[in-house]
Amino acid sequence: MQPQRLINVGFGNYVVAGRVISIAGPASSPMKRLREDARAEGRLIDATQGRKTRSILVMDSNHVILSAIQPETISQRFTQDEEV
């Protein structure tokens, strides 16, 4: 069994890389709606530690994770781990 890669989404919070479907910015109306729907249904995980939300990760389990790290930075972390 191969170990699962973890990606740091900021402040000591990690997600399993293979379960992330998308990484998006929080500013668009669909992303705001996604966040509110997830909050209402209990699927929202806030990993911002009280800071401004800079990215939204959608997981294969239909959970939505808020991060204070820029989407570009998280994307770079995915590619860095693949090169190792």
RANORRA-V477917 format. One line per field, one symbol per residue. phi: phi as a letter, one per 20 degrees, with the letter a starting at -180 (. if undefined). burial: + if it has 24 or more other C-alpha atoms within 12 Angstrom, else -. A space follows every 50 residues. Layout:
# RANORRA-V477917
phi=???
burial=???
This chain:
# RANORRA-V477917
phi=.efefddfdolmdccfgfdeebccfefffffffgffffffemdecedeln effdbcdddfemecdeceefgfffffffffffff
burial=------++++---++-+--+-+++++----+--++--+-----+++++-- --+++++++---+++++++++--++-++------
